[in-house]
Amino acid sequence: MKKCLSYVALIVFFFTFSFPYQNIYAEQTSIRITSDQQKYRLQTEAIEVVVHLENAVDVFGYSLSFSYPTNKMKFVDCKEGSIFQSDETSFQYRVYESGLVKIGSALLGKKDGFHGDGELFIITMEPIYTGNAMFSIADIVLMNSQLVASSCSANTYEITIYEESNDPVLAVDPVELSFGPVEFGQEPTKTFRIFNSGKGELSGTLDSLTPWLKVQPKRFEKEGVFTVTANTTLLPPHSEYEGFLSIQSNGGTYEYRVTIYVDQDIDTEPPFLNILTPESGYRTNNKQIFFLCETEPGAYASINDQHIAVDEEDGVFYYRTFLKEGKSTFVVKVWDVHQNSFSKTIHIELDTIPPSLSIDPVPLQVVEQSIEVTGKTDPDANLLFNGMEVFVQKDGTFRVHYEIMHKINQLIFTAKDDLENEVTKYAVFFYKPPFDNIIILTVGEAMGTFNEKEFFLDASPQILNGRVFVPIRAIADIYGADIEWNSDTKEMEISLVAIHVFLKIGDVQARIEDDKLGVRHVVLDAPPYIVNGRTMVPLRFISESFGANVEYISETKQIMIRF
């Protein structure tokens, strides 16, 4: 009972949703609509429209929409065709007032699907008005026994409903012609009959619309038997073809459909396989991998038993999947309609693990003007120290010499492998020289001194509301601070280790965030401003926030900064 319910749910799913299919087999499977003739009298009680499935490969279930004109035809009944009659199925249909019939069926129980040609279903119609009635099929979903969708084409079909009169009516028997399988090189022949199903005298002509078809004779009076010859030397083998004859008469016109399958001795040579990308042994840190391969057009393909669509024109197929960490094995296989197969195995490695990296302990406070820093990483890693490349010994050890430039120093080590996996480690220490650092600036002058060594500012210090303002870049140079600038809000953040100062152009409100002391709000005597493209900030407020001592000598307009 559970199995039955599950397949009923599958059919309901077919009726409810429409989704894209993956083309597993070459697109040869087709659905064709037929009837016993193409012209019917209005007084005909019932017309059977037969829907055929041709060249099916492992069809386990299907769903589709059948359309008919409600102004010409009336729906009477729908019954399942021959393809599943020997098995238990979940055949269902639903009729809508708009002229749409949704139909679906699936085999119950785990088994192989249907192969070959057969009837899907038969719809019985009753004509209600004269004119042309067009039937069509859409929303096709064919599922194989692995519940994977495959492609399918469908034709449209038209019949004519007429009132009985004294005019001739063209009729053909059979309504179409099939040569079936024919060996390549042969020229088979078949016959069909033209007759008058109306009144009066019928006459007309025939002509071939397809180069590989010939018909004789090409004229008729009343009725006659006609011979159709197929030239298979014009058709590549192992394919099905359709052609048409044009029948023109005083009782109507008709395009007569002719089908043939051209066969040949079975080939034992498997299709070729070329894996364009990736190569076997490929290493990557990208979790997604893309396969691009080519084989013979018309062949089938799979990767790790997952069926892949093959382009019928150039034989290209592709596949995208996700990798697991470490090595993965992929088997790429191609085969033809005769099950001649060929496969290649490739190995791909996903490596997202960065190199190891350790830094030997660095003293928290240093009095020398330089230090040696040592550590260890992977021997084949690329190591950068503060953006500069570092030589790594064969055993992975390294040593760098660092000239101290700031009171607070940050060392940044980054190790990368050949796949750009990277790891970063930091070390911070304080520099305490034997004497205080002294910076001397002068209002209106762009030159200053650091421990008696001259340096230049990008703008000279200025006085506003009794406060000395300096370019923000000078703060970074003096203290080794980091500066972040938001051009949209004109806000800035000046950070030195655990202290963060927040200022805004034209705003006297300032904020200090100290990781140890918390948050403080301060009202400035004068706000930051911009002059000649330079951002000017209050020197004393920022310096004292970072623990420095600032002294202003009014006689000389000098600023002494000790830290």
VEXKE-61122 format. One record per residue (C-alpha): y, x negated, z negated; residue in one letter. Coordinates in steps of 0.05 Angstrom, whole numbers, padded with zeros to 5 digits, always signed. Example, Ala and Ser with C-alpha at 12.3 -4.5 7.8 and 13.67 -1.06 7.14 Angstrom:
BEGIN
-00090-00246-00156A-00021-00273-00143S
END
This chain:
BEGIN
+00000+00000+00000M+00048-00057-00017K+00034-00090+00050K+00049-00025+00087C+00114-00015+00049L+00136-00086+00065S+00128-00075+00139Y+00163-00007+00136V+00220-00044+00103A+00218-00094+00160L+00227-00038+00211I+00284-00008+00170V+00316-00077+00170F+00310-00079+00246F+00345-00011+00251F+00400-00029+00202T+00421-00101+00220F+00435-00140+00283S+00430-00216+00279F+00427-00275+00326P+00360-00300+00348Y+00332-00370+00356Q+00301-00381+00425N+00232-00411+00411I+00200-00400+00478Y+00231-00406+00547A+00269-00343+00564E+00216-00310+00607Q+00199-00249+00565T+00232-00186+00592S+00234-00111+00581I+00233-00066+00642R+00246+00009+00649I+00207+00049+00701T+00185+00119+00721S+00136+00147+00771D+00193+00160+00820Q+00268+00154+00824Q+00286+00224+00847K+00269+00288+00810Y+00282+00361+00822R+00325+00395+00769L+00268+00443+00758Q+00221+00386+00735T+00195+00404+00666E+00185+00333+00640A+00201+00262+00663I+00164+00204+00632E+00206+00141+00626V+00161+00081+00612V+00187+00018+00579V+00146-00044+00594H+00142-00112+00559L+00128-00169+00608E+00108-00242+00596N+00104-00231+00521A+00086-00291+00477V+00062-00275+00406D+00102-00211+00398V+00089-00186+00327F+00143-00133+00323G+00206-00108+00356Y+00267-00064+00349S+00317-00040+00403L+00364+00015+00424S+00349+00060+00484F+00408+00096+00515S+00407+00158+00560Y+00461+00205+00587P+00463+00269+00545T+00501+00305+00601N+00442+00296+00648K+00379+00290+00604M+00351+00321+00541K+00306+00281+00495F+00237+00312+00485V+00190+00260+00453D+00176+00186+00443C+00107+00155+00434K+00081+00084+00426E+00056+00047+00487G-00008+00008+00498S+00010-00061+00471I-00005-00044+00397F-00051+00017+00406Q-00113-00021+00383S-00080-00041+00318D-00047-00006+00259E+00029-00008+00268T+00092+00019+00235S+00120+00053+00298F+00185+00091+00284Q+00242+00121+00324Y+00307+00156+00308R+00347+00199+00357V+00423+00205+00354Y+00466+00259+00386E+00505+00206+00424S+00445+00192+00470G+00419+00133+00430L+00346+00125+00408V+00331+00069+00359K+00258+00047+00364I+00218-00004+00326G+00146-00024+00312S+00108-00080+00279A+00035-00098+00267L+00010-00086+00197L-00027-00144+00167G-00023-00219+00181K-00047-00231+00252K-00027-00261+00318D+00023-00222+00361G+00015-00192+00430F+00011-00236+00492H+00020-00215+00565G+00044-00149+00596D+00040-00078+00570G+00076-00014+00552E+00123-00015+00492L+00135+00060+00489F+00142+00123+00532I+00201+00171+00526I+00194+00241+00554T+00259+00272+00581M+00278+00340+00609E+00331+00342+00665P+00389+00389+00650I+00440+00374+00704Y+00443+00343+00773T+00469+00273+00788G+00451+00201+00771N+00422+00186+00702A+00426+00114+00678M+00379+00086+00624F+00392+00020+00588S+00366-00021+00530I+00407-00062+00480A+00403-00094+00410D+00335-00125+00425I+00300-00163+00370V+00230-00191+00384L+00194-00224+00326M+00133-00270+00331N+00077-00275+00279S+00119-00327+00241Q+00175-00275+00236L+00221-00317+00280V+00263-00281+00333A+00256-00298+00407S+00299-00281+00467S+00287-00224+00516C+00323-00195+00576S+00324-00122+00597A+00342-00083+00660N+00379-00018+00671T+00345+00038+00708Y+00374+00097+00746E+00343+00162+00771I+00372+00219+00810T+00367+00292+00791I+00376+00340+00850Y+00371+00413+00867E+00319+00431+00918E+00350+00440+00987S+00331+00438+01061N+00350+00363+01065D+00299+00307+01068P+00287+00266+01004V+00265+00193+01007L+00203+00180+00964A+00162+00116+00955V+00091+00105+00930D+00081+00063+00889P+00152+00060+00861V+00148-00016+00858E+00099-00070+00880L+00067-00127+00842S+00027-00183+00874F+00004-00209+00806G-00016-00282+00799P-00020-00318+00866V-00038-00391+00880E+00019-00433+00906F+00017-00440+00982G-00015-00373+00996Q+00019-00316+01035E-00009-00252+01004P+00004-00182+01033T+00007-00113+01002K+00026-00044+01028T+00066+00016+01003F+00080+00085+01031R+00145+00120+01048I+00144+00197+01052F+00190+00257+01050N+00189+00297+00984S+00242+00346+01010G+00249+00385+01073K+00272+00370+01144G+00254+00304+01179E+00261+00236+01145L+00280+00172+01183S+00308+00104+01165G+00303+00028+01164T+00277-00027+01118L+00302-00098+01107D+00286-00155+01059S+00340-00176+01009L+00299-00237+00986T+00284-00299+01029P+00210-00304+01007W+00195-00231+01025L+00181-00201+01094K+00167-00128+01111V+00138-00095+01173Q+00153-00048+01208P+00228-00043+01197K+00238+00029+01221R+00204+00095+01204F+00203+00168+01225E+00177+00221+01177K+00131+00175+01137E+00092+00111+01143G+00055+00053+01111V+00091-00014+01107F+00065-00085+01096T+00100-00135+01050V+00085-00210+01057T+00105-00262+01004A+00116-00335+01023N+00098-00374+00959T+00116-00442+00989T+00189-00424+00975L+00175-00413+00901L+00162-00467+00848P+00096-00453+00812P+00084-00430+00740H+00139-00378+00743S+00147-00303+00755E+00195-00279+00809Y+00224-00213+00831E+00251-00194+00899G+00278-00131+00932F+00271-00092+00997L+00328-00047+01020S+00307+00022+01045I+00362+00062+01080Q+00348+00134+01103S+00379+00202+01115N+00343+00224+01051G+00375+00171+01007G+00372+00095+00994T+00325+00055+00950Y+00320-00018+00927E+00245-00031+00925Y+00226-00082+00871R+00170-00133+00885V+00144-00182+00833T+00098-00242+00838I+00073-00298+00792Y+00062-00365+00828V+00007-00406+00796D-00021-00476+00808Q-00075-00521+00780D-00063-00536+00707I-00025-00600+00693D-00053-00645+00638T+00009-00689+00633E+00051-00673+00571P+00127-00667+00575P+00168-00730+00562F+00208-00736+00498L+00272-00776+00487N+00304-00776+00418I+00377-00792+00433L+00398-00792+00359T+00382-00812+00305P+00341-00875+00312E+00280-00887+00268S+00300-00926+00206G+00370-00897+00206Y+00405-00901+00138R+00462-00855+00118T+00500-00828+00058N+00513-00762+00094N+00467-00708+00067K+00467-00672+00134Q+00431-00701+00195I+00437-00681+00268F+00381-00689+00319F+00396-00692+00394L+00335-00696+00440C+00315-00683+00511E+00251-00663+00546T+00231-00627+00610E+00265-00561+00624P+00217-00504+00609G+00181-00544+00554A+00178-00522+00481Y+00198-00564+00421A+00193-00568+00345S+00216-00614+00289I+00171-00614+00228N+00138-00550+00255D+00206-00515+00261Q+00211-00486+00332H+00274-00508+00369I+00306-00476+00430A+00304-00520+00493V+00358-00513+00546D+00325-00487+00609E+00372-00526+00655E+00375-00596+00626D+00319-00595+00574G+00365-00615+00516V+00351-00589+00446F+00384-00603+00379Y+00371-00591+00305Y+00413-00597+00242R+00384-00602+00172T+00396-00630+00102F+00365-00694+00075L+00337-00709+00006K+00353-00773-00030E+00308-00829-00007G+00265-00834+00055K+00246-00773+00097S+00197-00767+00155T+00208-00723+00216F+00157-00707+00270V+00189-00687+00336V+00140-00651+00382K+00145-00623+00453V+00093-00584+00493W+00086-00544+00557D+00055-00477+00574V-00013-00510+00580H-00007-00538+00509Q-00001-00609+00534N+00038-00641+00476S+00072-00706+00457F+00105-00725+00391S+00146-00780+00359K+00154-00795+00285T+00219-00824+00257I+00240-00843+00187H+00310-00831+00158I+00336-00854+00091E+00391-00819+00051L+00426-00866+00003D+00484-00838-00037T+00476-00884-00098I+00533-00935-00105P+00522-01008-00124P+00516-01027-00197S+00579-01057-00228L+00592-01086-00297S+00653-01124-00324I+00646-01171-00382D+00690-01154-00442P+00764-01170-00434V+00806-01184-00498P+00853-01126-00515L+00910-01175-00526Q+00922-01240-00489V+00974-01294-00504V+00959-01340-00444E+00994-01329-00378Q+00927-01323-00340S+00855-01303-00355I+00786-01309-00323E+00747-01243-00314V+00672-01243-00300T+00621-01191-00284G+00561-01172-00241K+00545-01126-00183T+00492-01120-00128D+00487-01186-00089P+00500-01151-00022D+00559-01109-00047A+00630-01116-00022N+00674-01127-00084L+00749-01115-00088L+00794-01135-00147F+00862-01100-00147N+00853-01091-00072G+00834-01163-00058M+00764-01184-00036E+00722-01223-00086V+00666-01273-00071F+00599-01251-00101V+00545-01302-00118Q+00473-01294-00094K+00453-01268-00162D+00509-01216-00160G+00555-01250-00211T+00630-01260-00197F+00691-01291-00228R+00765-01277-00215V+00828-01312-00238H+00886-01266-00258Y+00958-01288-00267E+00990-01242-00319I+01054-01208-00295M+01064-01148-00341H+01061-01131-00415K+01007-01080-00400I+00957-01102-00347N+00905-01059-00311Q+00847-01092-00274L+00812-01050-00221I+00744-01071-00193F+00712-01032-00136T+00642-01046-00108A+00619-01017-00041K+00553-01021-00004D+00543-01020+00072D+00544-00943+00072L+00612-00940+00036E+00581-00915-00029N+00628-00942-00081E+00638-00948-00156V+00702-00968-00193T+00710-00999-00262K+00775-01011-00301Y+00797-01060-00354A+00864-01057-00391V+00895-01110-00437F+00962-01126-00468F+01001-01190-00457Y+01037-01217-00518K+01075-01280-00501P+01096-01329-00556P+01168-01305-00547F+01199-01237-00528D+01212-01222-00456N+01286-01213-00442I+01315-01177-00381I+01390-01180-00369I+01424-01130-00322L+01497-01122-00307T+01532-01057-00288V+01554-01059-00216G+01512-01120-00198E+01445-01118-00160A+01421-01185-00190M+01387-01191-00257G+01347-01243-00296T+01277-01240-00326F+01267-01295-00378N+01324-01333-00342E+01292-01323-00273K+01335-01285-00223E+01312-01223-00187F+01347-01169-00146F+01349-01093-00152L+01352-01045-00092D+01415-01014-00124A+01461-01039-00179S+01462-01006-00248P+01515-00952-00258Q+01548-00916-00318I+01550-00840-00320L+01574-00802-00383N+01569-00866-00423G+01497-00879-00402R+01470-00935-00359V+01430-00912-00299F+01385-00958-00258V+01343-00945-00195P+01275-00917-00212I+01242-00974-00173R+01271-01022-00225A+01231-00986-00279I+01167-00999-00241A+01185-01072-00231D+01206-01084-00303I+01149-01049-00340Y+01094-01046-00288G+01097-00970-00293A+01068-00919-00243D+01116-00869-00211I+01098-00802-00179E+01152-00765-00139W+01150-00692-00117N+01198-00684-00059S+01194-00608-00060D+01213-00598-00133T+01251-00666-00140K+01210-00680-00203E+01184-00748-00223M+01131-00775-00271E+01137-00846-00298I+01073-00869-00332S+01056-00930-00372L+00985-00928-00401V+00985-00870-00451A+01058-00851-00445I+01084-00804-00390H+01158-00788-00380V+01178-00727-00338F+01248-00721-00306L+01280-00677-00254K+01340-00691-00209I+01402-00654-00237G+01366-00631-00300D+01383-00657-00370V+01316-00631-00397Q+01264-00686-00404A+01193-00688-00432R+01152-00744-00462I+01076-00737-00467E+01044-00789-00512D+00968-00788-00517D+00974-00807-00591K+01039-00774-00614L+01036-00711-00571G+01092-00678-00531V+01167-00685-00544R+01226-00650-00508H+01292-00687-00502V+01361-00666-00477V+01394-00723-00438L+01468-00739-00440D+01467-00741-00364A+01414-00720-00314P+01379-00764-00262P+01413-00764-00194Y+01407-00791-00123I+01459-00837-00092V+01453-00871-00024N+01380-00851-00021G+01364-00884-00088R+01340-00844-00148T+01378-00865-00211M+01347-00853-00281V+01373-00866-00352P+01352-00937-00372L+01356-00931-00448R+01318-00866-00452F+01259-00891-00411I+01258-00961-00441S+01257-00935-00513E+01203-00884-00493S+01160-00944-00474F+01177-00981-00540G+01229-01030-00513A+01295-01049-00546N+01359-01039-00506V+01427-01069-00523E+01491-01057-00484Y+01548-01108-00488I+01611-01071-00468S+01655-01133-00460E+01611-01162-00405T+01578-01096-00383K+01511-01129-00393Q+01446-01094-00414I+01396-01135-00456M+01324-01108-00453I+01274-01139-00501R+01199-01123-00500F
END
